[in-house]
Amino acid sequence: MISITAIFKSKPENIEQVQSMLNHLVTETRKEAACIRYDLHHADNVFIIWEEWKDQPGLDIHNNQPYLLDFIAKSESLVASPIQVYKTVQIL
């Protein structure tokens, strides 16, 4: 299993738009066969997606989905800093 944590820091004036876009991304991603978990968390202007994937090929498919690529392109001007993505391995 592969775990990913993605952190998005929205510009304050774009919080609602970013959340709407993320809601769509989550809805579409959860339909993918390799997706085990794709949960959206929020605090102030920070959004965190906690992801779990069955395998690397499934994650590779996700990373090339039009809705993900569209989100990345459209969100660049709406976030206060670059999106942070961490691929992690559970140790406990």
N, C-alpha and C positions, 0 to 999 in steps of 0.2 A: 504494500500500500504506500502511496505517496501523499504527503501532507504539504499543503501550501498555505501560507498566510499572506494576504495582500492588504496593504494599508493605503488608503486614499485620504488625503487631507484637502477637503474642499475649501475654496475661497468662501468666506462667510456669506457673500451675496448669492452663491450658487448652490447652497445646501439642498434646497428642494429639487432642483434640476438634477443634481448628481444622484440624490436618493432615488428619484424616479428612473433614471437610467440604470442604476444598480439593481433596482427591483426587477426591471425587464431582463437584465443580464442573468440574475439569479433564476428567474422563472424559466428562461430558455436553457440554461446550463443544467438544471436539475433533470431535464429530459434526456440528457446524454447517458448512454449505456454505461460508461465507465465512471460516472459520477456517483460517489458514495455519499458525500456530504458537501454542501455548498451553502453555508450559513452567513447571513449578513448581520453585522453588529454595528452599533452607532453610539458615539459619545461626542457631544458638541458638534464640531465640524469634521470629525474624523470617522471614517467608515472602515470597517475591517471585514474582509471575507475570509472565512476559515474553510478550507477545502480539503477533501480527501478523495483520492482517485484510486481505482483498482490497479492501474499499471501505467507505465510510461507511454505506450502507444495510445491509450485512451486520453491521457493528458495532452499528447501531441495533437490529437484530433481536436480537442477543445481549443488549444492555442491557435488553431487555424479557422475556427468558426467565424462566419461573417459578423455575427452579433457581438463577438468579443472584439474583433478587429475594429468594428464600427464604434464600440464603446471607447476603446483606447484612443482612437483618432479624435472623437468628439470631446472627450473629457480633458484632453491636454490643456485647453484654455480655461477650464473650469476649476482646476486643482491648484492649490497654493504651492505644491512641491511635486516632484516626480513621484509616480506611484512606486511604492516599495513592495517587492515580491520576494518572499523567502520560501525556499524549498527546504523542508526540514525532515528529520528522521526522529521518531519518538525514541527516547532513551529510558523512560520509566513508564 
